[in-house]
Amino acid sequence: MCGAHDEQLLHRKQVSSGTEFSVVRCRACGLVYVNPRLQEDEVARIYHDPGYFSRAADSTTGYSHYTADKDLHVLFFRGQLQTLEALMGKGRLLDVGCAYGFLLEEAARRGWQPQGVEVSTEAARHSHAACGVPVFNGTLRDAAFPDEAFDAVVMNDVIEHMPDPAAEIREVHRILQPGGLFILHTPNEASPWHWLMGRHWIHLKPEEHLYYFSPRTLSTMLAACGFEVVYARPRSKMTNAAYIVGVLGKSAPWLGRGLAAVAERLPMMKWPFPFRGGGFEVLARKKAGRE
């Protein structure tokens, strides 16, 4: 983020492919990142795999059951839309990394004019078919939207995947109208979960999570790209016991299998509740007028 080359090693982590990655912190600005990282085309292949949203328990990339957890995702997205509506009403909204379109579907139902961007061909096709709104299959910069095309942009659990996050933030700035809102959610490397779990932290996935932000480092990057940060704070997501069992299964398969068998027999395991699992949310506004 600052251009320095002064790194402190935090973790070495071996992934399911057998490759070991180093995760470092810049001593100058505090940004945490994978070094060296996979090349952009290597990372893109992960998302083009049709199985990305339904990975096996031992995989270190992707989701286990993204569509099965739709109700949990929608509860979270509904809260974000309510935040935006309280500040600006409704308008033209872009969801970057829209996956299967659950936020787009909810936004359209609430009266927004939504569009999506999604690099996964399978997810983009499903998203458009499910909610009938435009979904560009590719990257945000490839979409080449006109200047000031949107009133709000959402980017959930995406910025950490991007090889050049500052460039993506500048592109969001370009396509937002002055005063437009940008809401992001991403893993929080400053969370107690990271400190407690170390290299076993569930969000430490160095094949696809290339950067690990804190509220401070992401706020600094947003400000440098022309945004005014409204807030940057830890944010709970809706979950249930069955989902937590699935997460446990990734780090302790023997435990996960046993608990999964119990979860299937207990309806209460699917009851949703808020859980602060190590993520944070930032709301930023594009500054109006000349900068």
Salt bridges, closest charged atoms under 4 A:
ASP6 OD1 - ARG27 NH1 3.04
ASP49 OD2 - ARG55 NH1 2.85
GLU85 OE1 - ARG110 NH2 2.83
GLU105 OE1 - LYS70 NZ 3.22
GLU106 OE2 - ARG78 NE 3.10
GLU106 OE2 - ARG109 NH2 2.63
GLU106 OE2 - ARG110 NH1 3.45
ASP147 OD1 - ARG174 NH1 2.59
ASP151 OD2 - ARG92 NE 3.09
ASP157 OD1 - HIS185 ND1 3.02
ASP157 OD2 - LYS237 NZ 2.53
GLU160 OE2 - HIS161 NE2 3.65
GLU160 OE2 - HIS209 NE2 3.86
GLU168 OE2 - ARG141 NH2 2.93
GLU171 OE2 - ARG174 NH2 2.67
GLU189 OE2 - ARG25 NH1 3.05
GLU189 OE1 - HIS194 ND1 3.78
GLU208 OE1 - HIS161 ND1 3.45
GLU208 OE2 - LYS205 NZ 3.49
GLU281 OE1 - ARG235 NH1 2.54
GLU291 OE2 - HIS173 NE2 3.19
